[in-house]
Amino acid sequence: MQPMGYKIRFSTAFMGVMAGYLANLGIPRSGEVLRGATAATYENIPFQKAFGTIIAERAVDVVVVLIIVTIAILMQTQELYLLFDKYDINPWLSLLGIIVLILIGVFTLIFIKKSDWFIFIKIKKFTTGILEGVKSVFHMKKTGAFIAHTIFIWGMYISMFFILKFAFTEMYDLSFSTMLAAFVVGSFSMSITSGGLGVYPVAVGATLALFGVSNEVGEAFGWTDWGLQTALTVVIGGLSLLLLPLLKRKED
């Protein structure tokens, strides 16, 4: 947001993200809207500009996911395709759909910005702000730090998934490539239901079963991983929703 002349406090940014994660458990992608609303409410940053930066951030995440999926498929090609076929998951189609939606959204914003139609004039200011937010990613003063943090976040996400295997004796000897395959399948299964409830553990367990892990242990691993993430999101996200208004009231 700095290239647009705005600065957001760490406390607001952190709690906005965590509250957004909580919202996504109920309504997928509603968390992004909530993050933009949080920046607008507590930092006086125009919603459309804040939302534009979130769109840019998500676009970068899509690129990272593409890289992770490619690496996983190269490492475990046959096993992953068996799982994708079993659960009717087409990772390339899913990612392509996300990219197409992003491109349609950007081109729609550009069209509205340049249009002289009366119906679009009133919303032109709003869409111009979103475009400004999207383009801000190309004008950041700390681009290297942004890329480094993005890699770090995804690295920690994968590491959390990998380290959890040591809680299950049967999974001690599983390789990184095996766990990465399960991570990818589990990540795509999250899109089937809100927060992956019920689907994520089964998909992860089925992937691990291809590598000799029993269904009981595989699904137990999936439920443990899903449960820890969800519990953390509910607790910290819930606290964030409670503390954000108090922070604003204290300032007033």
C-alpha positions as CSV (number, residue, x, y, z in Angstrom):
1,M,0.0,0.0,0.0
2,Q,3.0,2.3,0.4
3,P,3.3,3.2,-3.3
4,M,-0.2,4.7,-3.1
5,G,0.8,6.7,0.0
6,Y,-0.8,4.6,2.7
7,K,0.6,2.8,5.7
8,I,-1.1,0.1,7.7
9,R,-0.1,-0.9,11.2
10,F,1.1,-4.4,11.8
11,S,-1.7,-5.0,14.4
12,T,-4.4,-4.1,12.0
13,A,-2.8,-6.0,9.1
14,F,-2.3,-9.2,11.2
15,M,-5.8,-9.2,12.7
16,G,-7.4,-8.4,9.4
17,V,-5.7,-11.4,7.8
18,M,-6.7,-13.7,10.7
19,A,-10.3,-12.5,10.7
20,G,-10.3,-13.1,7.0
21,Y,-9.1,-16.7,7.4
22,L,-12.0,-17.2,9.9
23,A,-14.5,-15.8,7.4
24,N,-13.2,-18.1,4.7
25,L,-14.2,-21.1,6.8
26,G,-17.8,-20.1,6.4
27,I,-18.0,-18.4,3.0
28,P,-15.0,-19.0,0.6
29,R,-13.1,-15.9,-0.5
30,S,-15.2,-13.6,1.8
31,G,-12.1,-13.1,3.9
32,E,-10.5,-11.1,1.1
33,V,-13.4,-8.7,1.2
34,L,-13.2,-8.5,5.0
35,R,-9.5,-7.7,4.9
36,G,-10.2,-4.8,2.5
37,A,-13.0,-3.6,4.8
38,T,-10.7,-3.8,7.8
39,A,-8.1,-1.6,6.2
40,A,-10.8,0.9,5.2
41,T,-12.4,0.9,8.7
42,Y,-9.4,1.0,10.9
43,E,-6.7,2.7,8.8
44,N,-8.9,5.0,6.5
45,I,-7.5,3.3,3.4
46,P,-10.0,3.3,0.6
47,F,-11.6,-0.1,0.3
48,Q,-11.1,-0.4,-3.4
49,K,-7.4,0.3,-3.2
50,A,-6.8,-2.1,-0.3
51,F,-8.8,-4.7,-2.2
52,G,-6.7,-4.2,-5.3
53,T,-3.6,-5.0,-3.3
54,I,-5.2,-8.2,-2.1
55,I,-6.0,-9.2,-5.7
56,A,-2.4,-8.7,-6.6
57,E,-1.3,-10.7,-3.6
58,R,-3.6,-13.6,-4.6
59,A,-2.2,-13.5,-8.2
60,V,1.3,-14.0,-6.8
61,D,0.0,-16.9,-4.7
62,V,-1.4,-18.5,-7.8
63,V,2.1,-18.4,-9.4
64,V,3.6,-20.0,-6.3
65,V,1.0,-22.8,-6.3
66,L,1.7,-23.5,-9.9
67,I,5.4,-24.0,-9.1
68,I,4.6,-26.3,-6.1
69,V,2.1,-28.4,-8.2
70,T,4.7,-28.7,-11.0
71,I,7.4,-29.8,-8.6
72,A,5.0,-32.3,-6.9
73,I,3.9,-33.8,-10.2
74,L,7.4,-34.2,-11.4
75,M,8.3,-36.0,-8.2
76,Q,5.2,-38.3,-8.0
77,T,3.6,-38.2,-11.4
78,Q,1.8,-41.5,-11.5
79,E,0.5,-41.4,-7.9
80,L,-0.8,-37.9,-8.2
81,Y,-2.7,-38.5,-11.4
82,L,-4.3,-41.5,-9.9
83,L,-5.6,-39.4,-7.0
84,F,-6.7,-36.5,-9.2
85,D,-8.6,-39.0,-11.3
86,K,-10.2,-40.7,-8.3
87,Y,-11.5,-37.4,-6.8
88,D,-12.2,-35.7,-10.2
89,I,-9.6,-33.1,-9.5
90,N,-8.0,-31.3,-12.4
91,P,-5.3,-29.1,-10.9
92,W,-4.4,-27.4,-14.2
93,L,-8.0,-26.7,-14.9
94,S,-8.6,-25.3,-11.4
95,L,-5.5,-23.1,-11.6
96,L,-6.4,-22.0,-15.2
97,G,-9.9,-21.1,-13.9
98,I,-8.4,-18.9,-11.2
99,I,-6.1,-17.2,-13.7
100,V,-8.9,-16.7,-16.2
101,L,-11.1,-15.2,-13.5
102,I,-8.3,-12.8,-12.4
103,L,-7.7,-11.7,-16.0
104,I,-11.4,-11.3,-16.7
105,G,-11.7,-9.1,-13.6
106,V,-8.7,-7.0,-14.5
107,F,-9.9,-6.5,-18.1
108,T,-13.4,-5.7,-16.9
109,L,-11.9,-3.0,-14.6
110,I,-9.9,-1.6,-17.5
111,F,-13.0,-1.5,-19.7
112,I,-15.0,0.3,-17.1
113,K,-12.2,2.7,-16.4
114,K,-12.1,3.7,-20.1
115,S,-15.8,3.5,-20.8
116,D,-18.0,6.6,-21.2
117,W,-21.3,4.7,-20.7
118,F,-23.5,6.4,-18.1
119,I,-24.0,3.2,-16.1
120,F,-20.2,2.9,-15.6
121,I,-19.4,6.5,-14.8
122,K,-20.5,6.2,-11.2
123,I,-18.5,3.1,-10.5
124,K,-15.4,4.3,-12.4
125,K,-13.8,5.9,-9.4
126,F,-14.2,2.6,-7.4
127,T,-12.7,0.5,-10.2
128,T,-9.9,2.9,-10.8
129,G,-8.9,2.5,-7.1
130,I,-8.9,-1.3,-7.5
131,L,-6.6,-1.0,-10.5
132,E,-4.3,1.3,-8.6
133,G,-4.1,-1.3,-5.8
134,V,-3.4,-4.1,-8.3
135,K,-0.6,-2.2,-10.0
136,S,1.0,-1.2,-6.7
137,V,2.7,-4.6,-6.6
138,F,4.9,-3.4,-9.5
139,H,6.0,-0.2,-7.7
140,M,6.9,-1.5,-4.3
141,K,10.2,-0.2,-2.8
142,K,10.8,-3.6,-1.1
143,T,10.0,-6.0,-3.9
144,G,12.7,-8.4,-2.7
145,A,11.3,-8.5,0.8
146,F,7.8,-9.2,-0.6
147,I,9.1,-12.1,-2.7
148,A,11.1,-13.4,0.3
149,H,8.1,-13.3,2.6
150,T,5.9,-15.0,0.1
151,I,8.4,-17.9,-0.3
152,F,8.8,-18.0,3.5
153,I,5.1,-18.3,4.1
154,W,4.6,-21.1,1.6
155,G,7.8,-22.8,2.9
156,M,6.4,-22.7,6.5
157,Y,3.1,-24.0,5.3
158,I,4.7,-27.1,3.6
159,S,7.1,-27.5,6.6
160,M,4.2,-27.6,9.1
161,F,2.6,-30.4,7.0
162,F,5.9,-32.3,6.7
163,I,6.9,-32.0,10.4
164,L,3.5,-33.3,11.6
165,K,4.4,-36.8,10.1
166,F,6.7,-37.4,13.0
167,A,3.7,-37.6,15.3
168,F,2.8,-40.8,13.6
169,T,5.2,-43.8,13.9
170,E,4.0,-45.4,10.6
171,M,4.9,-42.2,8.7
172,Y,8.5,-41.7,10.0
173,D,10.1,-42.9,6.8
174,L,8.0,-41.1,4.3
175,S,10.0,-38.9,1.9
176,F,9.6,-35.2,1.3
177,S,8.2,-35.9,-2.2
178,T,5.5,-38.1,-0.7
179,M,4.4,-35.5,1.8
180,L,4.5,-32.8,-0.9
181,A,2.2,-35.0,-3.0
182,A,-0.3,-35.3,-0.1
183,F,0.0,-31.6,0.5
184,V,-0.9,-30.7,-3.0
185,V,-3.9,-33.1,-3.1
186,G,-5.1,-31.8,0.3
187,S,-4.8,-28.2,-0.9
188,F,-6.9,-28.8,-3.9
189,S,-9.5,-30.7,-1.9
190,M,-10.0,-27.5,0.2
191,S,-11.8,-25.9,-2.7
192,I,-14.5,-28.7,-2.7
193,T,-16.0,-27.6,0.6
194,S,-15.7,-24.6,2.9
195,G,-12.4,-25.1,4.8
196,G,-12.1,-28.6,3.5
197,L,-14.4,-30.0,6.2
198,G,-14.6,-33.8,5.8
199,V,-12.9,-33.9,2.4
200,Y,-9.4,-32.7,3.3
201,P,-8.6,-35.6,5.7
202,V,-10.0,-38.2,3.3
203,A,-8.1,-36.9,0.3
204,V,-4.8,-36.7,2.3
205,G,-5.4,-40.2,3.7
206,A,-6.0,-41.6,0.2
207,T,-2.8,-40.0,-1.1
208,L,-0.7,-41.5,1.8
209,A,-2.4,-44.9,1.2
210,L,-0.7,-45.0,-2.2
211,F,2.6,-45.0,-0.4
212,G,1.8,-47.8,2.1
213,V,0.3,-45.8,4.9
214,S,-2.9,-47.4,6.3
215,N,-6.2,-45.6,5.8
216,E,-6.7,-45.1,9.5
217,V,-3.3,-43.5,10.1
218,G,-3.5,-41.4,6.9
219,E,-6.9,-40.0,7.7
220,A,-5.8,-39.5,11.4
221,F,-2.9,-37.4,10.0
222,G,-5.3,-35.5,7.8
223,W,-7.8,-34.8,10.6
224,T,-4.9,-33.7,12.9
225,D,-3.5,-31.3,10.4
226,W,-6.9,-29.9,9.5
227,G,-8.0,-29.7,13.1
228,L,-4.9,-27.8,14.2
229,Q,-5.1,-25.3,11.4
230,T,-8.9,-24.8,11.9
231,A,-8.5,-24.5,15.7
232,L,-5.8,-21.9,15.3
233,T,-7.9,-20.0,12.8
234,V,-11.0,-20.0,15.0
235,V,-9.1,-18.9,18.1
236,I,-6.9,-16.2,16.7
237,G,-9.5,-15.1,14.1
238,G,-12.2,-14.9,16.7
239,L,-9.9,-12.9,19.0
240,S,-9.0,-10.6,16.1
241,L,-12.7,-9.8,15.4
242,L,-13.1,-9.0,19.1
243,L,-10.0,-6.9,19.5
244,L,-10.2,-4.8,16.3
245,P,-13.2,-2.8,17.5
246,L,-11.6,-2.3,20.9
247,L,-8.4,-1.0,19.2
248,K,-10.5,1.5,17.3
249,R,-12.4,2.6,20.4
250,K,-9.1,3.1,22.3
251,E,-7.9,5.4,19.6
252,D,-11.1,7.4,19.6
